[in-house]
């Protein structure tokens, strides 16, 4: 029997949730506010900043100094390319781990996850040398490959969890009806796991979009995504807070919009199989 919740408890929980949500979103809101202020106003006290005149000049200056369109297209290609490539590799891998019994499955999954525990700087030098030898330095293909490999353990783990919630009897019935391995994965398993695959895709697009370490170290100008676009406004002469805030807002706005419109699908996928 479900427990009854008093009105006072609901109000308290709502207030706490809004407060925590405000704390989480405050840095983004403050960046948005600073992006509409002048450099002189951006370094003042918070009260003075809010009272200062609002202006769009920072966005105009950022557009003049930087090629936002090129950085944006690089981010889209790198984020979605690495995620789609990772899904193509992870779906068969997760299928085999979920439906082909093996004593080594958990060991393999733990080994894959352990690769995320290694500091990225520990493998920067060998990867940098490989990129030079293979001609992948400052190329979108190189970043697609490296970000795919970095996020592949997360993709496999998430898909494995979703696939485990699908009854194996359904796949056995498909085999009895004459379905091949390819048809089983493409036409039976994949459609049933669409919520999980969609949430995995969205989460890994966000991770690839926000990746800064590899994009800053493996690119110069040709394949630089929006993370490099933001970093270009931090110079030895000092931080230009207003312009940096405008550039940051322009960089995070696309992924925030994507997350806003896909939040239902993301929540549905993340809770897939939680209630039976």
C-alpha positions in Angstrom: 0.0 0.0 0.0 1.4 3.4 -0.9 2.2 5.8 1.9 0.2 9.0 2.0 2.2 12.2 1.8 1.0 15.3 3.6 0.6 18.6 1.8 3.3 20.2 4.0 5.7 17.4 3.1 5.0 18.0 -0.6 5.6 21.8 -0.3 8.8 21.2 1.6 10.1 18.7 -1.0 9.2 21.1 -3.8 11.0 24.1 -2.2 14.1 21.9 -1.6 14.0 20.7 -5.2 13.7 24.2 -6.6 16.5 25.4 -4.3 18.9 22.6 -5.4 18.0 23.1 -9.0 18.7 26.8 -8.7 22.1 26.1 -7.2 23.0 23.7 -10.0 21.8 26.1 -12.7 23.1 29.3 -11.1 26.6 29.3 -12.9 24.9 29.0 -16.3 22.4 31.8 -15.4 25.2 34.0 -14.2 27.2 33.4 -17.4 24.1 34.4 -19.4 23.8 37.6 -17.4 27.4 38.5 -17.8 27.2 38.0 -21.6 24.9 41.0 -21.8 27.1 43.3 -19.8 30.2 45.4 -20.7 33.7 44.3 -19.6 33.7 47.2 -17.1 30.4 46.1 -15.6 31.2 42.4 -15.6 33.8 42.7 -12.8 31.6 44.7 -10.4 29.7 43.3 -7.5 26.7 41.1 -8.3 24.2 43.8 -7.3 25.9 46.4 -9.6 26.1 43.8 -12.4 22.3 43.3 -12.3 21.7 47.0 -12.3 24.1 47.7 -15.2 22.8 48.4 -18.7 22.2 45.3 -20.8 23.8 45.1 -24.2 24.3 42.7 -27.2 27.8 44.1 -28.1 29.7 41.1 -26.8 27.9 38.7 -29.2 28.7 41.0 -32.1 32.3 41.2 -31.2 32.5 37.4 -30.7 31.0 36.9 -34.2 33.5 39.3 -35.8 36.6 37.8 -34.1 35.7 34.1 -34.5 34.2 31.8 -37.0 31.4 30.4 -34.9 29.8 28.5 -37.7 33.0 26.5 -38.4 33.5 25.6 -34.7 29.8 24.7 -34.4 29.9 22.4 -37.4 33.0 20.8 -36.0 31.4 20.1 -32.7 28.3 18.6 -34.4 30.3 16.3 -36.6 32.7 15.2 -33.8 30.0 14.7 -31.1 27.4 12.9 -33.3 30.1 11.1 -35.4 31.9 9.6 -32.3 28.5 8.6 -30.7 27.1 6.9 -33.8 30.4 5.1 -34.5 30.4 4.0 -30.8 26.9 2.7 -31.0 27.7 0.6 -34.1 30.5 -1.1 -32.2 28.7 -1.2 -28.8 25.4 -2.7 -29.8 26.8 -6.0 -31.0 29.2 -6.1 -28.1 26.5 -5.4 -25.5 24.2 -8.0 -27.2 26.9 -10.7 -27.0 27.5 -9.9 -23.3 23.8 -9.8 -22.4 22.6 -12.9 -24.3 25.6 -15.2 -24.8 26.5 -16.6 -21.3 30.1 -16.3 -20.3 31.9 -16.4 -16.9 34.2 -13.6 -18.2 31.4 -11.1 -18.9 31.6 -9.2 -15.6 35.4 -9.2 -15.8 35.4 -7.7 -19.3 32.9 -5.0 -18.2 35.0 -4.1 -15.2 38.1 -4.0 -17.3 36.4 -1.7 -19.8 35.2 0.6 -16.9 38.7 0.6 -15.4 40.0 2.3 -18.5 38.0 5.4 -17.5 39.9 5.6 -14.2 43.2 6.4 -16.0 44.0 10.1 -16.1 43.7 11.3 -19.7 47.1 13.0 -19.5 48.7 9.6 -18.9 48.1 8.6 -22.5 48.3 12.0 -24.2 51.9 11.6 -25.3 51.6 8.2 -27.1 48.3 9.2 -28.7 49.7 12.6 -29.8 52.7 10.7 -31.5 50.3 8.3 -33.2 48.2 11.2 -34.5 51.3 12.8 -36.0 52.4 9.5 -37.6 48.9 8.8 -39.0 48.3 12.3 -40.1 45.2 12.7 -37.9 46.4 15.7 -35.9 44.0 18.6 -36.1 41.4 16.5 -38.0 37.8 15.8 -37.3 38.3 12.1 -38.1 41.0 11.9 -35.5 38.8 13.5 -32.8 35.8 11.2 -33.8 38.0 8.2 -33.3 39.6 9.2 -30.0 36.3 10.4 -28.4 34.6 7.2 -29.6 37.2 5.1 -27.8 37.0 7.2 -24.7 33.3 7.0 -24.4 32.9 3.4 -25.7 33.0 1.8 -22.2 30.1 4.0 -21.0 28.1 3.1 -24.2 28.7 -0.6 -23.7 27.8 -0.5 -20.0 24.6 1.4 -20.6 23.5 -0.8 -23.5 24.3 -3.9 -21.6 22.1 -2.8 -18.8 19.2 -2.1 -21.1 19.6 -5.3 -23.1 19.6 -7.3 -19.9 16.0 -6.1 -19.2 14.8 -7.6 -22.5 13.4 -11.2 -22.1 15.7 -13.7 -23.8 12.7 -15.8 -24.8 11.7 -13.2 -27.4 15.0 -13.6 -29.2 14.8 -17.4 -28.9 11.3 -17.2 -30.5 12.8 -15.1 -33.3 15.5 -17.8 -33.9 12.9 -20.5 -34.0 11.1 -18.5 -36.7 14.2 -18.5 -38.8 15.7 -15.1 -38.0 19.4 -14.8 -38.7 21.8 -13.2 -36.2 21.8 -9.9 -38.2 17.9 -9.9 -38.3 17.8 -10.7 -34.6 20.0 -7.7 -33.7 18.5 -5.2 -36.2 14.8 -6.1 -36.3 14.1 -7.6 -32.9 16.6 -6.4 -30.3 17.3 -2.8 -31.5 13.6 -1.7 -31.8 12.8 -3.0 -28.3 15.8 -1.1 -26.9 15.1 2.2 -28.6 14.5 4.1 -25.3 17.8 2.9 -24.0 19.7 3.5 -27.2 18.3 7.0 -27.5 19.2 7.9 -23.9 22.7 6.4 -24.5 23.1 8.5 -27.7 22.0 11.7 -26.0 24.2 11.2 -23.0 27.3 10.5 -25.1 26.6 13.4 -27.4 26.7 15.6 -24.3 29.9 14.1 -23.1 31.6 14.4 -26.5 30.3 18.0 -26.9 31.7 19.0 -23.6 35.1 17.2 -24.0 37.8 19.8 -23.7 41.1 18.0 -22.8 41.4 16.1 -26.1 40.0 18.7 -28.3 42.4 21.4 -27.0 45.4 19.1 -27.3 44.8 17.4 -30.6 43.5 20.4 -32.6 44.8 23.7 -33.7 42.5 25.6 -36.0 41.1 23.4 -38.8 39.1 20.9 -36.6 38.7 23.0 -33.5 35.2 22.6 -31.9 33.4 25.0 -29.6 35.5 24.0 -26.6 38.5 25.6 -28.4 36.3 28.5 -29.4 35.7 29.2 -25.7 39.3 28.7 -24.7 40.4 31.3 -27.3 38.9 34.0 -25.1 41.3 33.2 -22.2 44.5 34.9 -23.1 47.8 35.9 -21.4 46.6 39.5 -21.4 43.8 38.5 -19.0 40.3 37.2 -18.9 37.6 39.1 -20.8 34.7 38.0 -18.7 31.9 39.5 -20.7 33.2 38.2 -24.1 34.1 34.8 -22.5 30.5 34.6 -21.1 29.1 35.4 -24.5 31.3 32.8 -26.2 30.3 30.2 -23.5 26.6 31.0 -24.0 26.9 30.5 -27.7 28.7 27.2 -27.1 26.4 25.6 -24.6 23.1 26.9 -26.1 22.8 24.2 -28.7 23.3 21.3 -26.3 21.0 22.9 -23.7 18.3 23.2 -26.4 18.8 19.6 -27.4 18.6 18.5 -23.8 15.5 20.5 -23.1 13.6 19.0 -26.1 14.8 15.5 -25.4 14.5 15.4 -21.6 11.5 13.1 -21.7 13.2 10.6 -23.9 16.4 10.8 -21.8 14.5 10.2 -18.5 12.5 7.4 -20.1 15.7 5.7 -21.3 17.6 6.2 -18.0 14.7 4.6 -16.1 14.2 1.8 -18.7 13.6 -1.4 -16.9 13.5 0.1 -13.5 9.9 -0.8 -12.9 8.7 -4.3 -13.8 
